[in-house]
Amino acid sequence: MKNLNLIAALSLFLFTIMGQTGNAQEKKESVDLSEKEFTIENCVNQFNMDGTIKTKVGYQYWFADKEFIDGRTLKMSVVAPHQATHPPHKHAVDEFFFVLEGTAKFYLDGKTTIAGAYTSFYCPSNVPHGISNAGDTELKYLVIKKYED
């Protein structure tokens, strides 16, 4: 895949940023990650079709689930042409989408835009948003999110 280093760097940056988001007025106790053992085996997750979870419109693959590091997650979603995983929605936490392949239609608070690979979309908390496949090939995108405790 072209620009793999760019994707890796962006994912790491967004993954780190997501760990720092939250309400400034609400101080939460930090999770003590020093008690968790990180090894080469659990810090490297290479995509494998056997690890995918089938959805109604494609599949998803969790590179990091919410149990790995204090709620921060990294997931790849793959969506069939002209489909969406779910309708626009909103939730209490923000998230990023990063398009790897295909053509995405991004909805944010009543407006839409269409973009291709190497595009990021930010979804602020409590703002209606959604993503769908606007193209004739699979849409592959990363979802970077930090779940509340």
C-alpha positions as CSV (number, residue, x, y, z in Angstrom):
1,M,0.0,0.0,0.0
2,K,1.3,3.4,-0.9
3,N,2.2,5.8,1.8
4,L,2.1,3.2,4.5
5,N,4.4,5.2,6.7
6,L,2.1,8.2,6.4
7,I,-0.9,6.0,7.5
8,A,1.1,4.6,10.4
9,A,2.3,8.0,11.6
10,L,-1.2,9.5,11.3
11,S,-2.8,6.5,13.1
12,L,-0.2,6.8,15.9
13,F,-0.7,10.6,16.2
14,L,-4.5,10.3,16.3
15,F,-4.4,7.3,18.7
16,T,-2.2,9.4,21.0
17,I,-4.5,12.5,20.7
18,M,-7.6,10.4,21.4
19,G,-6.0,9.5,24.7
20,Q,-5.8,13.1,25.6
21,T,-9.4,14.2,24.7
22,G,-12.1,14.8,27.2
23,N,-13.9,17.4,29.2
24,A,-11.3,19.7,30.8
25,Q,-13.7,20.4,33.7
26,E,-14.0,16.7,34.4
27,K,-10.6,15.3,35.7
28,K,-10.5,11.6,35.6
29,E,-8.0,9.4,37.3
30,S,-5.3,8.2,34.9
31,V,-5.1,4.5,34.2
32,D,-1.8,3.2,35.4
33,L,-0.4,1.5,32.3
34,S,2.8,0.6,34.1
35,E,1.0,-2.5,35.5
36,K,0.2,-3.7,32.0
37,E,2.9,-5.8,30.3
38,F,3.5,-4.7,26.8
39,T,5.4,-7.2,24.6
40,I,6.3,-7.4,20.9
41,E,3.5,-10.1,20.7
42,N,0.7,-7.9,22.0
43,C,2.0,-4.6,20.6
44,V,2.0,-5.8,16.9
45,N,-1.3,-6.6,15.3
46,Q,-1.1,-7.5,11.6
47,F,-4.4,-7.7,9.7
48,N,-5.6,-11.2,9.2
49,M,-8.9,-12.2,7.5
50,D,-9.4,-14.9,10.2
51,G,-9.7,-12.1,12.8
52,T,-12.4,-10.1,11.0
53,I,-16.0,-9.7,12.2
54,K,-18.7,-9.9,9.6
55,T,-21.2,-7.0,9.4
56,K,-24.3,-6.6,7.3
57,V,-22.4,-4.6,4.7
58,G,-18.8,-5.9,4.9
59,Y,-16.5,-6.6,7.8
60,Q,-14.4,-5.0,10.6
61,Y,-11.1,-5.7,12.1
62,W,-10.0,-4.4,15.6
63,F,-6.3,-3.5,15.7
64,A,-6.8,-2.3,19.3
65,D,-10.0,-2.9,21.2
66,K,-11.1,-0.8,24.2
67,E,-9.5,-3.3,26.7
68,F,-6.0,-2.8,25.2
69,I,-5.2,0.8,26.4
70,D,-7.7,2.6,28.6
71,G,-10.6,2.7,26.1
72,R,-8.6,3.9,23.0
73,T,-9.4,1.9,19.9
74,L,-8.3,1.4,16.4
75,K,-10.6,-0.4,14.0
76,M,-10.7,-0.9,10.3
77,S,-14.2,-1.0,8.7
78,V,-14.8,-2.3,5.2
79,V,-18.0,-1.4,3.5
80,A,-19.5,-2.7,0.2
81,P,-20.2,-0.3,-2.6
82,H,-23.1,2.1,-2.0
83,Q,-23.7,0.9,1.6
84,A,-23.3,2.2,5.1
85,T,-22.6,0.3,8.4
86,H,-25.4,2.4,10.1
87,P,-27.3,5.6,9.6
88,P,-25.9,8.9,10.9
89,H,-25.9,9.1,14.7
90,K,-24.2,10.9,17.6
91,H,-22.6,9.8,20.8
92,A,-20.8,11.3,23.9
93,V,-17.3,10.7,22.6
94,D,-15.5,12.1,19.5
95,E,-13.9,9.9,16.8
96,F,-11.8,10.1,13.7
97,F,-12.3,8.3,10.4
98,F,-9.3,7.9,8.1
99,V,-10.0,6.6,4.5
100,L,-7.5,4.0,3.3
101,E,-9.2,3.0,0.0
102,G,-12.3,3.8,-1.9
103,T,-14.7,6.8,-1.9
104,A,-16.4,7.9,1.3
105,K,-19.4,10.1,1.7
106,F,-19.1,11.9,5.1
107,Y,-22.1,13.4,6.9
108,L,-21.6,15.9,9.6
109,D,-24.4,17.9,11.2
110,G,-26.6,18.2,8.1
111,K,-23.9,18.6,5.5
112,T,-22.0,16.0,3.4
113,T,-18.8,15.8,1.4
114,I,-17.2,13.1,-0.7
115,A,-13.5,12.2,-0.5
116,G,-11.1,9.5,-1.3
117,A,-8.0,7.8,0.2
118,Y,-5.8,9.5,2.7
119,T,-8.6,11.8,3.9
120,S,-9.5,12.2,7.6
121,F,-12.8,13.1,9.0
122,Y,-13.3,14.3,12.6
123,C,-16.6,13.6,14.4
124,P,-17.0,15.9,17.5
125,S,-18.9,14.5,20.4
126,N,-22.7,14.9,20.4
127,V,-22.7,16.0,16.7
128,P,-24.7,13.9,14.2
129,H,-22.2,12.2,11.8
130,G,-21.9,9.2,9.5
131,I,-19.9,7.6,6.8
132,S,-21.0,5.6,3.8
133,N,-19.5,4.1,0.6
134,A,-20.1,6.5,-2.3
135,G,-18.1,4.4,-4.8
136,D,-18.2,1.2,-6.9
137,T,-15.4,-0.5,-4.9
138,E,-15.0,-1.4,-1.3
139,L,-14.5,1.4,1.2
140,K,-11.8,0.8,3.8
141,Y,-11.4,3.2,6.6
142,L,-9.9,3.4,10.1
143,V,-12.1,4.4,13.1
144,I,-10.1,5.9,15.9
145,K,-12.0,6.4,19.1
146,K,-11.7,6.5,22.9
147,Y,-14.5,4.9,24.8
148,E,-15.5,6.4,28.1
149,D,-14.7,4.3,31.2
